Amino acid sequence: MEDLEKMKISKASELVSNSKLPSLPEAFFELKTAINSNTTDRKRVSNILMRDPVMCARTLNLAKSAYFMSDRGIETIDDAVQTIGTDALTSIAMAVYVVDVFSKVDSEFVNMKLFWKQSIRMGIAARTIARFCPLKQKHNYDHYYIAAMLSRIGKLVLYIESPDIADDIIKLAHEEHVPKFIIEERLLGYTHADLSHELLKLWGLSPSIYESIPKYIYPDNVLEEYKETAYITHAAYYLQFAWFHNDEGLYIEIPSKPNEIAYNYLGVETMDLIACTALIDAEFEFLCKCLNLN
């Protein structure tokens, strides 16, 4: 219990800043900056990718896949970037780099393949939901993908820093049939979302992403300028949660439902969740295959 008392005393920010957590590679930020510039230079994007053999190979393989159904020959990385498009490339790069960064987490305490499947599905769900909404903020759709995909990354901070406590949280949540964030708050005084916020801030991601994350489970509590992203992330959380528990017959109370959020804040008069789920399923299967998560 000494570790638990230490983590209770520590704030989420202190736990993250004092830990030996990995960082995202500079190549990701360089790629993201190149893609998000007002005059995206495809050649510059291609040159960045060519300096990273793993990402370069992934991009070429993706462009040649049936998912993009290109009728043109893919011979160079420039051809691949043109086929995939820069928006999709941001999401793919984030998935590849983050999965690699946390590749050494002890699998005894967490099923990493399942964790990434849940995270990626949540990211895809957020981007899909954003397309249904008359967005108030000027973000591209991949902004919502990144925010949602990384909103749960604080769970890995717990697994790395104190796997025994993380394991206790999982067991108690299962025994009590409540979401794990309720047990986290009870035991630690903060949740994985707070740890996610601190890690993404440390990594140097945009405040528009990390400031929406600490309260994505309760988006009413987020500052107005970050609230839209928090609501979309919350809706994606619900859809991912429902997908994950679909075969278990579990009923666990969670704060709200995506249609309620849509009516109350996002301004969507109707959200066809069946169509939304079909869109999510298609991209989810594709990305899981690309990242060897099937």
N, C-alpha and C positions, 0 to 999 in steps of 0.2 A: 504493500500500500504506500510505500515511500515515494514511488514514482508518481502515483496519483496525487498525493499531497503537493509534490513539487509542481505538477502540471496545473493544479488548481490555483496555486499562488501565481504562477506565470500567466501573463496575458498571452493571447494568441500571437501578438506582434513579437513578444520576447521569445516565444518558442520557435518561431520561424527564423528570426534574426540570429539566434544562438545555435541553430542547427547547421548541419553540413549537407544542405540540400543541393541538388544539382541545378544548374542554370540552363536556360535555353541557349542554343548556339547563336553566335552573332549572325550567322547566315540567314536565320529565320527573320530577324529584324531587318536585315538588309533587303531580303526578298519582299517582305511586307511593305517596307517603305517604297521600294521600286513599283510595286503593284498599286499602291494607294496614291501615288503622285498624280497630279492633275493631268499630266501628259505621260501616261504609262508607255515606257519604251520596251517593247517586247524583246528587243535584242539585249537590253540590259538585264532583263529577267532571265533570259536564256544563259547569259554569261555567268550570272550568280549560280544558277543550277549546275552548270558545267564544272564548277569548282567543288561540288559536292557529289561524289560518285554515287552514293546511295540514293539521294534525292533525284539525281539525273536519271538513273536507271528506273526508278519508280515512275517518274513522269513519262518516260518513253513507253513503258509497259502499259500505263494507264491510257495513253493516247491511242494505243493500238488495240485496246480492249473493245469488246462488243458494246459496252455501255455507251461509248461516244459515237459508235456507228459511223465513223469517218469513211468517206468514199475516196479520200486522197491518201497517197502513200505517206507514211511517217518515216522519214529518213533521218531527220536531225532533231535536236532538242527544240529548235525554233519552230519546226513543224508541230511538235507535240504541244508547245505552249499555245500556239494558234488554235489547235484543235480543242484542247481542254478549256481554254479561257482563263484569264487571270483570277477571276472570282473563285472558281472551283479550286484553282491552284493554291490559294491561301489556306483553304480548309484542309486540303490534302497535306500541305506542308506542316501545318500545325499538328495534325494527327501523327504524321511520321516522326517529327522531332520530339513531341512530348512523350509518345510511346517509347522512343529510344532513350530519352533522359531517365525514365523511371523503370528501365528494363531490369534493374538489379534488385527491385523490391522483393523481399522474401516471400515466395509463393506459398509458404506454409500457413501464412495468416490471411492471405487474400488471393482469390482467383483473378489474376491480372487480366487474363483474356476476357473474362466476364466484366470486370471493371471497365475496361476500355470499350467493350461493346455497349455497355450502358451509357458511358460518357459520350461516345460518338453518336449513339442514337438520340441522346438528349440534344446534342449540337444540331443534328439534322432536323429534329423536330422544331427547334427554335427558329431555324432559318425558314422552314416551311410555314410555320405559324406567322412569321413576320410578313410573308408574301400575301397573307390573307388580310393584313391590317392596313388601314390608312395611317402610315407611320408619321409620328410627330417630329421625330429626330432625323437628321440627315446622316444616316449610317447605311453602308451597304449591307446586304443580307449576311455576309460572312462575319460581320461584327457580332451578330446574334449567335451564330454558330460557335464562335470562339468563346464568348461569354458563357454560354450554356455548357459547352464541352468541358471547360475548365472549372466550372462552379463546384465540382465535387473533388477537385484535386487535393483539397485539404485532408481528405481521408487518407491519402498516401503519406502525407506528413505525419499523421498519427501512426500509421503502420511502420514508418521508418524510425520515428523518434521513440515510440513506446508501443511495440506490437502487442504486449500483454494487455495493456489497457484497451487498445483497439479491439482485441479479441473479446474482452469482457463486455464492451459496448454492443458488439454483434450478438453475443449470447443473451444479454438482458433484453435487447430489443425483440429478439425472437421469442423469448419466454413471455414477455408482457404484451406481445402483438402491437407494438408501437413503432413508429419510425425511429431510426437510429439517432437522428438529430435531437430527439427529446431526451434520450439517455446521455448524449454528449453534453447537452446543456446542464443536466442534473449533476453529472460527475465532474465536469471540467469548468462549467461556468461560461463556456463558449462552444461553438459548433464547428464542424468541418468547413462550413461556409466562411467563417471568420478566418480560418487558417488559409483557405483558398485566396481570400482577399489579400492577406498579408504576403503570400508567396507571389501572386501576380504583380503586386506593387513592387516587391523586391526585384522581380524579373524585368521591370520597366515597361510593362504593358500600359495601355492608355487608361487614364482614370475612368473614362466612359465605360470601360469593361470592368475593372476591378471594384469600382465603387457601387456597382449594381449587384455585386455578389453576396456581401455579408448577410443581407436580408432577403435573398431571393425566395426563401421559403415563406416569408411574410412580407411581400412586396409593398404593402401599405406603408411600411416604416422607412422606405428608401426616399432620399431627397428627390424632389420633383424632376430634376434634370436627368436622373438615372433611373427613374421609375419605369419608363417604358421597357427598357432592357430587362429590368428585374421582373416585370410582369410576364414578358415573353419567356424568360428563363424559367419562371415558375410554371407556366403553362406547359413548357417542354418537360419539366420535371414530372408533372402529373402524367403526361402521355408515356414517358419512359417508365414511370412507376407502374402504370397500368399494364404496360407490355411485359415488364419483368415478372409481375405477380399473376399474370393471366392464367397460367397453368396450375397455380397453387391453391386457388379457391380461397385466398386470404382476403379478409376485409380489414383494412387498417385506415383509421381516420387520418386524413390529411387536410391542410388548411382550406383549400378551395378547389374548384374545378375550372378547366380552361374556358368553358363556355361562360361561366360566371365572370371570369376575368375579362373576357372579350366584351361582354355586355357592359360591365362596370367601368372599364378603363380603356381598353384598346379600340373601342369604337366599331367593332365588327357586329353587324346586325345578325348574321348567322355564320356559324362555323361548321362546315360539313366535316365532322371528325372521321367519317369513313373514308372520304376522299383524301383527307389529310393523312390518314394512316397509310393509305395505299402509296402515296407519294413518298412518305418516310420509309416504308418497307423497301421500295425499289432502290433508293440510294443507300440505305443501310446495308443491304445485301452486297451491293457493289463495293462499298468501302471496306466492309469486313473481309471480303475476298482479297482486295488489294493489300490489306495489312496482315493477311494470314491469321485472321481472327475467327474463321469459321470452324 
